[in-house]
């Protein structure tokens, strides 16, 4: 395992110095899901949630969160994001909502945390907006799907076998 870059020789946390790195085009894609009762998903799809448009609000919340990741996660660099996309897909098979977020930047450090933060906050927003009708919802499977760019190059999570 490689040495953690946020930890100094004495164990103190610090922000990594990226000043000598080249600015490159970087993209990250993350995903997660909110699993709920079928009736709750039907309520969301119909647009009948008392708090309003669940999917539209979650999309905006995810985008806003990505832009503020450096304020939420200690030691993250502030990034001038060039694009954040949050896709929310109702899935009757779960039942629930699948959330995917991509973040892009041309910069000296990656955008994985921004994509993960967008997914996390979008999922939390869905939960918040319908928790009054379904307290048994779960937020699951938040993780990176793939990333491209930067010194470490491209990475893609291997596909999981069917049924897992």
Secondary structure, DSSP 8 states (H G I E B T S, - for coil): ----TTB-TTS-B-----TTS--EEEEEEEEEEEE--HHHHHHHHHT--TT--HHHHHHHHHHHHHHTHHHHSTT------SEEEEEEEEETTTTEEEEEEEEEEEESS--HHHHHHHHHHHHHHHHHHHTTT-TT-EEEEEEEEEEE-STT--EE-----TT-
